[in-house]
Amino acid sequence: MEERTDLFLIDKRYSALKLSWIIYGFILLTGECLAQNTLGPYKFWNQKSLSGAVGFQAKYRNQQQVFSSGFEENTVGSLISGKFLLESRSYIVHPNLMALDIDAEYNPEKLDRQFLVVPDRSEVRTLSRLNLRSTFFQEKDLTLNAFLNLNQNYINRENFTNSRTNRKFWGGGLFYKNKVLPFSLTYQEGNWNQKEIETDRTFKYWQRNIRGRISKSFFSRDKHIVSYSHDNYIRKETNIEARQNIVDFIELNSNVAFDAQKNYNLSTIISHLDQYGADDLKRFQVYTNLVFKLPQNFRLLGNYNFSDNQYPLYKLKQHRAKLDLGHQLFKSLKTNIYAEYANNSHSLYREIDYRAGFYINYTKKIPTGVLNIGYHYYNREFIRESGPVSLKVINEEHILSDDEILLLNKPSVDPESIVVKDLTGTIIYQVDFDYLIFEQNDYIEIKRIPGGEIPNNAAILVDYSTILPGDYNYNLDNQMFFLRVILFKQFLELYYRRGKQNYKNIDQPELITLNYYVQNVYGIQFTFDFARLGIEYDDYASSIVPYQLIRYFADLHWRFNNKLLLSFIGNIRDYQTIGERENELYADLSGKVAYHFSSKTKLNLEMGYREQRGYQIDLNMLTARMELNWVVRKIYLTVGLEVYRRNYLDRETINFNGAYFNVIRKF
């Protein structure tokens, strides 16, 4: 592993890049003088555009915090800040020699017991930033560019967690356009430091990335791209040892059409990944996909995927293949029949998975509407060859969403062994800060915490230890039916979905947990010119996580004479769970009213409410803002009031009130 005495110390061998930006700054500051001189027929400094703004802002804030212990704290503060914004587009001598773009912002502040971040609806408050980008020979086949981005701001994640962030990134690239062998090479290095204000958690991150890409076509119907990347990541968090991963990745992406009409196509991706550091991994993958457009509206798809993974404690080879024959009859009937095969050879076990199935989708116009019916069925034969062993699962990928229940793939997991990471494997999320874990029968559920580092609908990697049972096999039947009727020009929509999963021919020397379920979903939706309203009932009778869900949703947008705009979005999910799992309620409501007194005067009112009920997720949060904007010549004035109320787990209640006034002069 590469050794670094300071994670965020800039390597001296890149000091020349920093020096170049000092030169650019000198050129900008002396531009007026240089513009008076000429070199032959060309002017040395050419200003294409120059714009910006100067402004003033004043804020008053009052916040009350009440803790479960009975302790109460009141804070009153004020803020006075300036605003300086500059955007410059220029070039040196000639646009093709060197183009220079500069975006700079600086907001100095005078604080009086100032809250570090206002708990409002904004996500980012920028204190200062500087973005420089230069492009050389932009009209030529060979182009170079370089950039520097500096940023200091406060971030409010989901109106919940406040953090202070400093970012610094720089780099450049070389691009060569030609018909024989076009290529590109880019470099980027940077770091960011972040501190959560309420928890004092700190995050330090450094990265260096090198990217290369070459493309080539030998004939008129083929294209091949070879890409290479070298990535170096270091992450340091509070009370956690610094983690570094260095990744080398090379990939060949090839596409070939066998005929001029491109009815017969073959695509292939071959890649090799070599990762070492905190998470060692070597992976070789081959993916091929074949598409045949056949006569009589038939289409044949075939693909094969091979993966050879080498982890420190085990090896895993995977073979997957699928053949799919589809047919389209007119515009109404679509049918497919398919077969799949998978073989996973692990150092400790072997799994063989056969699947075969079909699906039908029929759409038909009926009086005043449309009828849509579908059915999907597949049979799966699963065989595991193994003795009872302890297994370490590494990098199991999931999507963590507030709308879905996430269970780890394997049962009998040791909760103490769970590690949740981002996709790079560098960021380690913390339990009880970023996510929660629950035991559901023999499985583990993961739920994210609002305001933590894991965004909603984010991809994550999970490591954990489990105990595998001995040899077993079974047959699975899975079927899904859906019916949808749309009537009266989409005014009314009725839908129904039914799913069922059952097992047979089970051969298990030890008891294993299988998910038997029957799911019925009923829904109705109304669509007007300005609104969409609906209700859905989901009855999920599962042997692992059974529940009954009622969901209400509404989406309204109404505009009157381009003067008044009304908007409302609501989504309520009420889980009535069965067994030991606690009932859960999620409610998200937001609304906006905008009134234009004239083209230069506007009043905005925004409100948002979130409520959650369940184990370790209880939350009540209300945000509201009223703002009046008007323009006098090139002067922009804003007056606003804001309110914030939050109660999380009955540990702390926050009552916040604020007022602000902004004046900005644009030029």
C-alpha positions as CSV (number, residue, x, y, z in Angstrom):
1,M,0.0,0.0,0.0
2,E,1.3,3.5,-0.8
3,E,2.4,5.2,2.4
4,R,1.4,8.8,3.3
5,T,2.4,10.6,6.4
6,D,-0.4,13.2,5.9
7,L,-3.5,12.0,4.1
8,F,-4.1,15.4,2.6
9,L,-0.6,16.7,1.9
10,I,-0.2,17.6,-1.8
11,D,2.6,15.8,-3.4
12,K,5.5,18.1,-4.3
13,R,5.8,16.7,-7.7
14,Y,2.5,18.3,-8.6
15,S,3.5,21.8,-7.4
16,A,4.1,22.9,-11.0
17,L,0.3,22.6,-11.5
18,K,-0.4,24.9,-8.6
19,L,2.2,27.4,-9.9
20,S,0.4,27.5,-13.3
21,W,-2.7,28.7,-11.6
22,I,-0.8,31.5,-9.9
23,I,0.3,32.6,-13.3
24,Y,-3.3,32.5,-14.6
25,G,-4.3,34.7,-11.6
26,F,-1.6,37.2,-12.5
27,I,-2.8,37.3,-16.1
28,L,-6.3,38.1,-14.9
29,L,-5.3,40.8,-12.5
30,T,-3.2,42.5,-15.1
31,G,-5.7,42.0,-17.9
32,E,-6.6,45.7,-18.2
33,C,-2.9,46.6,-18.7
34,L,-2.2,43.8,-21.1
35,A,-5.3,44.6,-23.1
36,Q,-3.7,47.8,-24.2
37,N,-0.8,46.0,-25.8
38,T,-0.9,43.9,-29.0
39,L,1.3,41.3,-30.5
40,G,1.1,41.9,-34.2
41,P,-2.5,41.7,-35.4
42,Y,-3.6,40.0,-32.3
43,K,-4.5,41.4,-28.9
44,F,-2.8,39.6,-26.0
45,W,-5.8,39.7,-23.7
46,N,-9.4,39.3,-25.0
47,Q,-12.3,39.6,-22.7
48,K,-15.4,37.8,-24.2
49,S,-17.7,38.3,-21.3
50,L,-17.6,39.6,-17.7
51,S,-20.5,39.4,-15.3
52,G,-21.0,39.2,-11.6
53,A,-22.8,40.6,-8.6
54,V,-22.3,42.4,-5.3
55,G,-24.7,42.1,-2.5
56,F,-25.5,42.4,1.2
57,Q,-27.5,40.0,3.5
58,A,-28.8,40.4,7.0
59,K,-30.3,37.6,9.1
60,Y,-31.9,37.3,12.5
61,R,-32.4,33.9,14.2
62,N,-34.0,32.5,17.3
63,Q,-33.6,28.9,18.2
64,Q,-34.9,26.9,21.2
65,Q,-33.7,23.4,22.0
66,V,-35.5,21.2,24.6
67,F,-33.8,17.9,25.5
68,S,-35.5,14.8,27.0
69,S,-33.6,15.4,30.3
70,G,-35.5,18.6,30.7
71,F,-32.6,20.9,29.9
72,E,-33.5,23.8,27.7
73,E,-31.2,26.1,25.6
74,N,-32.2,29.3,23.8
75,T,-30.0,31.0,21.3
76,V,-30.5,34.3,19.6
77,G,-28.1,35.3,16.8
78,S,-27.6,37.7,13.9
79,L,-25.6,37.5,10.7
80,I,-24.4,40.2,8.4
81,S,-22.7,39.0,5.2
82,G,-21.5,40.4,1.9
83,K,-21.6,38.8,-1.5
84,F,-19.1,39.0,-4.3
85,L,-19.6,37.0,-7.5
86,L,-17.5,37.1,-10.7
87,E,-17.8,35.1,-13.9
88,S,-15.2,35.7,-16.6
89,R,-14.9,34.3,-20.1
90,S,-11.7,35.3,-22.0
91,Y,-8.9,34.0,-24.2
92,I,-5.2,34.8,-24.7
93,V,-4.2,36.1,-28.2
94,H,-6.6,33.8,-30.0
95,P,-9.5,31.6,-28.9
96,N,-7.7,28.6,-30.2
97,L,-4.6,29.3,-28.2
98,M,-5.9,29.5,-24.7
99,A,-9.4,30.0,-23.4
100,L,-9.8,30.8,-19.7
101,D,-13.1,30.6,-17.7
102,I,-13.2,31.9,-14.1
103,D,-16.1,31.6,-11.6
104,A,-15.4,33.1,-8.2
105,E,-17.6,33.7,-5.2
106,Y,-16.8,35.1,-1.8
107,N,-19.3,35.7,1.1
108,P,-17.6,37.3,4.1
109,E,-19.7,37.1,7.3
110,K,-19.9,38.9,10.6
111,L,-21.4,36.7,13.3
112,D,-23.1,37.3,16.6
113,R,-23.8,33.9,18.3
114,Q,-24.5,32.7,14.8
115,F,-25.8,29.2,14.1
116,L,-23.4,27.4,11.9
117,V,-26.1,26.3,9.5
118,V,-29.7,27.4,9.2
119,P,-32.0,24.4,9.4
120,D,-33.9,25.5,6.3
121,R,-34.8,23.9,3.1
122,S,-31.6,24.8,1.3
123,E,-29.0,22.1,0.8
124,V,-25.8,24.2,0.4
125,R,-24.7,27.6,1.6
126,T,-21.4,28.6,-0.1
127,L,-18.9,30.7,1.8
128,S,-16.3,30.8,-0.9
129,R,-15.5,29.1,-4.2
130,L,-13.1,29.5,-7.1
131,N,-13.4,27.5,-10.3
132,L,-10.7,28.0,-13.0
133,R,-10.7,26.2,-16.3
134,S,-8.3,26.7,-19.2
135,T,-8.5,25.1,-22.6
136,F,-5.7,25.1,-25.1
137,F,-6.2,24.6,-28.9
138,Q,-9.9,24.0,-28.5
139,E,-10.5,24.2,-32.3
140,K,-7.7,21.7,-33.1
141,D,-7.6,18.0,-33.1
142,L,-5.2,18.0,-30.1
143,T,-6.8,19.7,-27.1
144,L,-5.6,20.2,-23.6
145,N,-7.4,21.5,-20.5
146,A,-6.7,22.1,-16.9
147,F,-8.9,23.1,-13.9
148,L,-8.8,24.0,-10.3
149,N,-11.9,23.9,-8.0
150,L,-11.9,25.3,-4.5
151,N,-15.0,25.3,-2.4
152,Q,-16.0,26.0,1.2
153,N,-19.6,25.6,2.3
154,Y,-22.1,24.4,4.8
155,I,-24.4,21.5,3.8
156,N,-27.7,20.6,5.3
157,R,-28.6,17.0,4.6
158,E,-32.3,16.4,4.3
159,N,-33.0,19.4,6.7
160,F,-31.5,17.1,9.4
161,T,-27.8,17.1,9.7
162,N,-25.6,20.1,9.3
163,S,-21.9,19.9,8.2
164,R,-19.1,22.1,7.2
165,T,-17.2,21.1,4.1
166,N,-13.9,22.2,2.4
167,R,-13.1,20.8,-1.1
168,K,-10.1,21.2,-3.3
169,F,-9.8,19.4,-6.7
170,W,-7.5,20.0,-9.6
171,G,-6.4,18.3,-12.7
172,G,-6.3,18.3,-16.5
173,G,-6.7,16.3,-19.7
174,L,-5.4,15.7,-23.2
175,F,-7.7,14.8,-26.0
176,Y,-6.8,13.8,-29.5
177,K,-9.5,13.6,-32.2
178,N,-8.7,11.7,-35.4
179,K,-10.2,9.1,-37.6
180,V,-7.5,6.5,-37.0
181,L,-7.0,6.2,-33.2
182,P,-8.7,8.9,-31.1
183,F,-7.7,8.9,-27.4
184,S,-7.9,10.9,-24.2
185,L,-5.9,11.0,-21.0
186,T,-7.1,12.8,-17.9
187,Y,-5.8,13.4,-14.4
188,Q,-7.6,14.5,-11.2
189,E,-6.5,14.9,-7.6
190,G,-8.3,16.4,-4.7
191,N,-9.5,16.2,-1.1
192,W,-12.4,17.2,1.1
193,N,-12.8,17.6,4.8
194,Q,-16.2,17.5,6.4
195,K,-17.4,17.9,10.0
196,E,-20.9,17.3,11.2
197,I,-21.8,20.1,13.5
198,E,-24.1,18.3,16.0
199,T,-22.2,15.1,16.3
200,D,-18.6,16.3,15.8
201,R,-18.1,13.4,13.4
202,T,-15.3,14.2,10.9
203,F,-14.6,12.8,7.5
204,K,-11.4,13.3,5.5
205,Y,-11.2,12.1,1.9
206,W,-8.3,12.2,-0.6
207,Q,-8.4,10.8,-4.1
208,R,-6.2,10.6,-7.2
209,N,-7.6,9.4,-10.5
210,I,-5.9,8.8,-13.9
211,R,-8.1,7.9,-16.9
212,G,-7.1,6.8,-20.4
213,R,-9.4,5.9,-23.3
214,I,-8.7,4.7,-26.9
215,S,-11.3,3.9,-29.6
216,K,-10.9,2.1,-32.9
217,S,-13.1,1.0,-35.8
218,F,-11.7,-1.4,-38.4
219,F,-14.8,-1.5,-40.6
220,S,-18.0,0.5,-40.9
221,R,-20.0,-1.8,-38.6
222,D,-17.7,-2.1,-35.6
223,K,-16.4,0.0,-32.7
224,H,-13.9,-1.0,-30.0
225,I,-13.0,1.1,-26.9
226,V,-10.1,0.3,-24.6
227,S,-10.2,2.2,-21.3
228,Y,-7.8,2.2,-18.3
229,S,-8.1,3.9,-14.9
230,H,-5.9,4.1,-11.8
231,D,-7.7,5.2,-8.7
232,N,-6.3,5.9,-5.3
233,Y,-8.7,6.6,-2.4
234,I,-8.0,7.4,1.3
235,R,-10.8,7.9,3.8
236,K,-10.4,8.8,7.5
237,E,-13.4,9.0,9.9
238,T,-13.8,9.7,13.6
239,N,-12.6,6.8,15.7
240,I,-12.0,4.7,12.6
241,E,-8.6,3.9,11.2
242,A,-7.7,5.4,7.8
243,R,-8.7,3.2,4.9
244,Q,-6.9,3.2,1.5
245,N,-7.9,1.4,-1.7
246,I,-5.8,1.5,-4.9
247,V,-7.6,0.3,-8.0
248,D,-6.3,-0.5,-11.4
249,F,-9.0,-1.2,-14.0
250,I,-8.8,-2.0,-17.7
251,E,-11.7,-2.7,-20.0
252,L,-12.4,-3.6,-23.6
253,N,-15.8,-2.7,-24.9
254,S,-16.5,-4.1,-28.4
255,N,-19.6,-3.8,-30.6
256,V,-20.0,-5.6,-34.0
257,A,-22.9,-5.6,-36.4
258,F,-22.9,-8.6,-38.8
259,D,-25.2,-7.0,-41.4
260,A,-25.7,-3.5,-42.8
261,Q,-29.2,-3.2,-41.3
262,K,-27.7,-4.1,-37.9
263,N,-30.3,-6.8,-37.2
264,Y,-27.5,-9.1,-35.9
265,N,-25.3,-7.6,-33.3
266,L,-22.7,-8.9,-30.9
267,S,-21.4,-6.8,-27.9
268,T,-18.6,-7.9,-25.7
269,I,-17.1,-6.4,-22.5
270,I,-13.9,-7.8,-21.1
271,S,-12.4,-6.3,-17.9
272,H,-9.8,-6.8,-15.2
273,L,-9.8,-5.1,-11.8
274,D,-6.9,-5.2,-9.4
275,Q,-7.7,-3.6,-6.0
276,Y,-5.5,-3.6,-3.0
277,G,-5.4,-1.9,0.3
278,A,-8.2,-2.1,2.9
279,D,-10.3,-4.3,0.6
280,D,-8.1,-6.6,-1.6
281,L,-9.8,-7.9,-4.7
282,K,-8.9,-9.3,-8.1
283,R,-11.7,-9.7,-10.7
284,F,-11.7,-10.8,-14.3
285,Q,-15.0,-10.5,-16.1
286,V,-16.4,-11.4,-19.6
287,Y,-19.8,-10.3,-20.7
288,T,-21.2,-11.1,-24.2
289,N,-24.6,-10.2,-25.6
290,L,-26.0,-11.4,-28.9
291,V,-29.2,-9.9,-30.5
292,F,-30.9,-11.4,-33.5
293,K,-33.9,-9.6,-35.1
294,L,-35.6,-12.5,-36.9
295,P,-38.4,-12.5,-39.5
296,Q,-42.0,-12.4,-38.5
297,N,-41.3,-10.1,-35.6
298,F,-39.3,-12.6,-33.6
299,R,-36.2,-11.6,-31.6
300,L,-33.6,-13.8,-30.1
301,L,-31.4,-12.6,-27.2
302,G,-28.5,-14.6,-25.8
303,N,-25.9,-13.6,-23.2
304,Y,-23.1,-15.1,-21.2
305,N,-21.3,-13.7,-18.2
306,F,-18.2,-15.1,-16.6
307,S,-16.6,-13.6,-13.4
308,D,-13.5,-14.8,-11.6
309,N,-13.2,-13.1,-8.1
310,Q,-10.2,-13.5,-5.8
311,Y,-10.7,-12.2,-2.2
312,P,-8.1,-12.6,0.6
313,L,-10.1,-15.4,2.2
314,Y,-11.8,-17.2,-0.7
315,K,-12.3,-17.4,-4.4
316,L,-15.5,-17.3,-6.4
317,K,-16.1,-18.2,-10.0
318,Q,-19.4,-17.5,-11.6
319,H,-20.9,-18.6,-14.9
320,R,-24.3,-17.2,-16.1
321,A,-26.1,-17.7,-19.4
322,K,-29.5,-16.8,-20.7
323,L,-31.5,-17.4,-23.9
324,D,-34.6,-15.4,-24.6
325,L,-37.0,-15.7,-27.6
326,G,-39.6,-13.0,-27.9
327,H,-42.4,-12.2,-30.4
328,Q,-44.5,-9.1,-31.0
329,L,-47.9,-9.6,-32.5
330,F,-49.2,-6.4,-34.0
331,K,-49.1,-3.8,-31.1
332,S,-51.2,-5.7,-28.7
333,L,-49.5,-9.0,-27.7
334,K,-45.9,-9.5,-26.6
335,T,-44.7,-12.9,-25.5
336,N,-41.3,-14.2,-24.3
337,I,-40.0,-17.6,-23.3
338,Y,-36.5,-17.9,-21.7
339,A,-34.1,-20.2,-19.9
340,E,-31.2,-19.3,-17.6
341,Y,-28.3,-21.2,-16.1
342,A,-26.0,-20.1,-13.3
343,N,-23.1,-21.9,-11.6
344,N,-21.3,-20.4,-8.6
345,S,-18.1,-22.1,-7.5
346,H,-16.9,-20.8,-4.1
347,S,-14.0,-22.1,-2.1
348,L,-16.4,-23.4,0.4
349,Y,-19.5,-24.3,-1.6
350,R,-21.0,-24.7,-5.0
351,E,-24.4,-23.5,-6.2
352,I,-26.3,-24.5,-9.4
353,D,-29.4,-22.5,-10.5
354,Y,-31.7,-23.4,-13.4
355,R,-34.6,-21.2,-14.4
356,A,-37.1,-21.4,-17.2
357,G,-40.2,-19.3,-17.7
358,F,-42.4,-17.1,-19.9
359,Y,-44.3,-13.9,-19.8
360,I,-47.2,-12.4,-21.7
361,N,-48.3,-8.8,-22.0
362,Y,-51.6,-8.0,-23.8
363,T,-52.8,-4.4,-24.4
364,K,-56.2,-3.7,-26.0
365,K,-58.3,-0.7,-26.7
366,I,-61.7,-0.9,-25.1
367,P,-64.7,1.5,-25.1
368,T,-63.5,4.8,-23.4
369,G,-60.1,3.3,-22.4
370,V,-57.3,0.7,-22.5
371,L,-57.0,-2.8,-21.0
372,N,-53.6,-4.2,-20.1
373,I,-53.1,-7.8,-18.8
374,G,-49.9,-9.5,-18.1
375,Y,-48.7,-12.8,-16.6
376,H,-45.2,-14.0,-15.7
377,Y,-44.2,-17.5,-14.6
378,Y,-40.9,-19.2,-13.9
379,N,-39.7,-22.4,-12.3
380,R,-36.4,-22.5,-10.5
381,E,-34.3,-25.5,-9.5
382,F,-31.6,-24.7,-7.0
383,I,-28.8,-27.0,-5.8
384,R,-26.3,-26.3,-3.1
385,E,-23.3,-28.6,-2.5
386,S,-21.6,-27.8,0.8
387,G,-21.0,-28.8,4.3
388,P,-22.0,-26.7,7.3
389,V,-19.4,-23.9,7.2
390,S,-18.8,-20.4,8.4
391,L,-18.8,-18.0,5.4
392,K,-17.5,-14.4,5.1
393,V,-19.6,-12.5,2.5
394,I,-17.8,-9.6,0.9
395,N,-19.3,-6.7,-1.2
396,E,-22.9,-7.9,-1.4
397,E,-24.6,-5.1,-3.4
398,H,-28.0,-3.6,-2.5
399,I,-30.1,-0.5,-3.1
400,L,-31.1,1.1,0.2
401,S,-34.4,2.9,-0.2
402,D,-37.0,4.3,2.3
403,D,-39.7,2.7,0.1
404,E,-38.5,-0.9,0.2
405,I,-37.7,-3.4,2.9
406,L,-34.0,-4.5,2.5
407,L,-33.0,-8.0,3.7
408,L,-29.5,-9.4,3.3
409,N,-29.3,-12.3,0.9
410,K,-28.3,-15.0,3.3
411,P,-29.8,-16.1,6.7
412,S,-28.1,-16.7,10.0
413,V,-26.0,-13.5,9.8
414,D,-23.9,-12.4,12.8
415,P,-25.1,-8.8,13.4
416,E,-21.8,-7.9,14.9
417,S,-20.0,-8.7,11.7
418,I,-22.0,-6.4,9.4
419,V,-20.0,-3.7,7.6
420,V,-21.9,-1.3,5.3
421,K,-19.8,0.6,2.7
422,D,-20.2,2.8,-0.4
423,L,-19.6,1.4,-3.9
424,T,-15.9,2.3,-3.8
425,G,-15.5,0.3,-0.6
426,T,-13.7,3.3,1.0
427,I,-16.5,5.0,3.0
428,I,-17.6,2.9,6.0
429,Y,-21.0,3.9,7.2
430,Q,-21.7,3.8,11.0
431,V,-24.5,1.8,12.6
432,D,-27.0,3.9,14.6
433,F,-25.7,7.1,12.8
434,D,-26.2,6.2,9.2
435,Y,-28.3,3.0,9.3
436,L,-30.1,0.6,11.7
437,I,-30.2,-3.2,11.6
438,F,-33.1,-5.5,12.7
439,E,-33.6,-9.2,13.0
440,Q,-36.5,-10.5,10.9
441,N,-37.0,-14.2,11.6
442,D,-33.7,-15.7,10.4
443,Y,-32.7,-12.7,8.2
444,I,-31.2,-9.2,8.8
445,E,-33.0,-6.0,7.7
446,I,-31.1,-2.8,7.1
447,K,-32.8,0.6,7.3
448,R,-31.1,4.0,6.7
449,I,-31.3,6.9,9.1
450,P,-32.6,10.3,7.8
451,G,-29.8,12.8,7.7
452,G,-27.1,10.2,7.8
453,E,-24.4,9.8,5.1
454,I,-26.4,7.3,3.1
455,P,-28.7,9.1,0.6
456,N,-32.1,7.6,-0.2
457,N,-32.0,5.1,-3.1
458,A,-28.2,4.8,-2.8
459,A,-26.2,1.7,-3.8
460,I,-24.3,0.1,-0.9
461,L,-21.9,-2.8,-0.4
462,V,-22.3,-5.1,2.7
463,D,-19.8,-7.4,4.3
464,Y,-21.0,-10.0,6.9
465,S,-20.4,-13.4,8.4
466,T,-22.9,-16.2,8.3
467,I,-23.3,-20.0,8.9
468,L,-24.1,-22.0,5.7
469,P,-26.2,-25.1,6.1
470,G,-25.2,-28.4,4.5
471,D,-26.3,-29.7,1.1
472,Y,-29.8,-28.9,0.1
473,N,-31.9,-28.4,-3.1
474,Y,-35.5,-27.3,-3.9
475,N,-37.8,-26.4,-6.7
476,L,-39.5,-23.0,-6.7
477,D,-42.6,-21.8,-8.5
478,N,-43.0,-18.1,-8.9
479,Q,-45.9,-16.4,-10.7
480,M,-47.1,-12.8,-11.2
481,F,-50.3,-11.6,-12.7
482,F,-51.3,-8.0,-13.3
483,L,-54.4,-6.2,-14.6
484,R,-54.7,-2.5,-15.4
485,V,-57.8,-0.7,-16.8
486,I,-57.5,3.0,-17.9
487,L,-60.9,4.7,-18.6
488,F,-62.2,8.1,-19.7
489,K,-59.1,9.5,-21.3
490,Q,-56.9,8.4,-18.3
491,F,-59.2,10.0,-15.8
492,L,-59.6,6.7,-13.9
493,E,-57.1,3.9,-13.5
494,L,-57.7,0.6,-11.7
495,Y,-55.0,-1.9,-11.2
496,Y,-54.4,-5.2,-9.5
497,R,-51.2,-7.3,-9.0
498,R,-50.9,-10.8,-7.6
499,G,-47.7,-12.6,-6.8
500,K,-47.2,-16.1,-5.4
501,Q,-44.1,-18.0,-4.5
502,N,-44.1,-21.7,-3.4
503,Y,-41.5,-24.5,-2.9
504,K,-41.6,-28.2,-3.6
505,N,-39.2,-31.2,-3.7
506,I,-37.3,-29.8,-0.8
507,D,-34.3,-31.8,0.3
508,Q,-32.6,-30.3,3.3
509,P,-30.8,-32.2,6.1
510,E,-31.0,-29.0,8.2
511,L,-33.8,-26.5,8.5
512,I,-33.4,-23.6,6.1
513,T,-35.5,-20.4,5.9
514,L,-37.4,-20.0,2.6
515,N,-39.7,-17.2,1.6
516,Y,-43.2,-18.4,0.9
517,Y,-45.4,-15.6,0.1
518,V,-48.7,-14.5,-1.5
519,Q,-49.0,-10.8,-2.4
520,N,-52.1,-8.9,-3.5
521,V,-51.9,-5.3,-4.5
522,Y,-55.1,-3.2,-5.3
523,G,-54.9,0.4,-6.5
524,I,-57.1,3.2,-7.9
525,Q,-55.9,6.5,-9.4
526,F,-57.6,9.6,-10.6
527,T,-56.0,12.0,-13.1
528,F,-57.3,15.5,-13.7
529,D,-55.8,18.3,-15.8
530,F,-54.1,19.6,-12.6
531,A,-54.0,16.7,-10.2
532,R,-53.2,13.0,-9.7
533,L,-54.8,11.2,-6.7
534,G,-54.6,7.6,-5.6
535,I,-54.7,4.9,-3.0
536,E,-53.0,1.5,-2.9
537,Y,-53.4,-1.5,-0.6
538,D,-50.6,-4.1,-0.5
539,D,-51.2,-7.4,1.4
540,Y,-47.9,-9.3,1.6
541,A,-48.3,-12.6,3.3
542,S,-44.7,-13.7,3.7
543,S,-43.0,-16.3,5.8
544,I,-40.2,-13.8,6.6
545,V,-41.5,-10.2,6.7
546,P,-45.3,-10.2,6.3
547,Y,-47.0,-6.8,6.2
548,Q,-50.1,-4.9,5.1
549,L,-49.5,-1.5,3.5
550,I,-51.9,1.3,2.7
551,R,-50.4,4.1,0.5
552,Y,-52.0,7.4,-0.3
553,F,-50.5,9.7,-2.9
554,A,-51.4,13.1,-4.4
555,D,-49.7,15.4,-6.9
556,L,-51.5,18.7,-7.7
557,H,-50.3,21.6,-9.9
558,W,-52.5,24.5,-10.8
559,R,-51.7,27.7,-12.6
560,F,-54.1,30.7,-12.9
561,N,-53.5,33.4,-15.5
562,N,-49.8,33.0,-15.1
563,K,-50.2,34.9,-11.8
564,L,-50.9,32.2,-9.3
565,L,-49.2,28.8,-9.0
566,L,-50.3,26.2,-6.5
567,S,-48.4,22.9,-6.0
568,F,-48.8,20.0,-3.6
569,I,-47.2,16.6,-3.4
570,G,-48.1,14.1,-0.7
571,N,-47.1,10.4,-0.1
572,I,-48.2,8.5,3.0
573,R,-47.2,4.8,3.6
574,D,-48.8,3.1,6.6
575,Y,-47.3,-0.4,7.3
576,Q,-49.3,-2.7,9.5
577,T,-46.8,-5.4,10.2
578,I,-47.4,-8.9,11.4
579,G,-45.3,-10.6,14.1
580,E,-42.7,-8.9,16.2
581,R,-41.9,-6.1,13.8
582,E,-43.3,-2.8,14.9
583,N,-45.8,-0.9,12.7
584,E,-44.3,1.9,10.6
585,L,-45.7,5.1,9.2
586,Y,-44.0,7.4,6.7
587,A,-45.6,10.7,5.6
588,D,-44.0,13.3,3.3
589,L,-46.1,16.3,2.4
590,S,-44.9,19.5,0.6
591,G,-46.6,22.5,-0.9
592,K,-45.8,25.7,-2.7
593,V,-47.7,28.9,-3.5
594,A,-46.3,31.5,-5.9
595,Y,-48.0,34.7,-6.8
596,H,-46.6,37.2,-9.4
597,F,-47.8,40.7,-8.7
598,S,-45.8,41.8,-11.8
599,S,-42.9,40.6,-13.9
600,K,-40.6,42.0,-11.3
601,T,-42.4,41.2,-8.1
602,K,-43.1,37.7,-6.8
603,L,-44.3,36.2,-3.5
604,N,-43.3,32.5,-2.6
605,L,-44.6,30.4,0.2
606,E,-43.1,26.9,0.7
607,M,-44.0,24.3,3.3
608,G,-42.8,20.8,4.0
609,Y,-43.8,18.2,6.6
610,R,-42.3,14.7,7.3
611,E,-43.5,12.2,9.9
612,Q,-42.1,8.8,10.6
613,R,-43.3,6.3,13.2
614,G,-41.6,3.0,14.0
615,Y,-38.7,1.5,16.0
616,Q,-35.8,4.0,16.2
617,I,-37.2,6.2,13.4
618,D,-39.8,8.4,15.1
619,L,-39.6,11.9,13.6
620,N,-41.7,15.0,13.3
621,M,-40.3,17.8,11.1
622,L,-41.9,20.9,9.7
623,T,-40.2,23.5,7.5
624,A,-41.8,26.7,6.1
625,R,-40.6,29.8,4.3
626,M,-42.3,32.9,2.9
627,E,-40.2,35.1,0.6
628,L,-40.9,38.3,-1.3
629,N,-38.7,39.1,-4.3
630,W,-38.7,42.2,-6.4
631,V,-36.4,43.8,-9.0
632,V,-35.6,47.5,-9.4
633,R,-33.4,48.0,-12.5
634,K,-30.6,45.6,-11.9
635,I,-31.0,45.5,-8.1
636,Y,-32.6,42.3,-6.7
637,L,-34.2,42.5,-3.3
638,T,-35.5,39.7,-1.1
639,V,-37.3,39.6,2.2
640,G,-38.1,36.3,3.9
641,L,-39.4,34.6,7.0
642,E,-38.6,30.9,7.9
643,V,-39.8,28.4,10.5
644,Y,-38.3,25.0,11.4
645,R,-39.7,22.5,13.9
646,R,-38.1,19.1,14.6
647,N,-38.6,16.3,17.1
648,Y,-36.5,13.1,16.7
649,L,-37.0,10.1,18.9
650,D,-38.3,12.4,21.7
651,R,-34.6,13.1,22.5
652,E,-34.5,16.7,21.3
653,T,-37.0,19.3,20.1
654,I,-35.9,22.2,18.0
655,N,-38.0,25.3,17.4
656,F,-36.3,27.7,15.0
657,N,-37.5,31.1,13.7
658,G,-35.6,33.3,11.3
659,A,-35.9,36.4,9.1
660,Y,-33.6,37.7,6.4
661,F,-33.1,40.5,3.9
662,N,-31.0,40.4,0.7
663,V,-29.9,43.1,-1.7
664,I,-27.9,42.1,-4.8
665,R,-26.7,44.2,-7.7
666,K,-26.0,42.3,-10.9
667,F,-23.7,43.5,-13.7
